């Protein structure tokens, strides 16, 4: 599912950055992608996806 329609950033991309690159905050995601740089409507949903991913990752460790 696309989270950022302006730049074509998907939930899979956010999860991949979190799990494979260890980027666990929205600031890091924004540094690696164009997330939130145009209209900004995607940031809230991206934060939720990132939070859920970090929670699952923490429980698995």
Residue pairs with C-beta under 8 A, 6 or more apart in sequence:
1 10
1 11
2 8
2 9
2 10
2 11
3 9
3 10
3 11
3 14
3 35
3 42
3 45
3 46
3 49
4 33
4 34
4 35
4 36
4 42
4 46
5 42
6 34
6 37
6 38
6 39
6 42
7 33
7 34
7 35
7 37
7 38
9 33
9 34
9 35
9 42
9 46
11 49
13 33
14 29
14 35
14 46
14 49
14 50
14 53
15 49
15 53
17 23
17 28
17 29
17 32
17 33
18 24
18 29
18 50
18 53
18 54
18 57
19 53
19 57
21 32
23 29
23 32
24 50
24 54
25 50
26 35
26 43
26 46
26 47
26 50
29 35
29 46
29 50
30 36
30 37
35 42
35 43
35 46
36 42
36 43
36 46
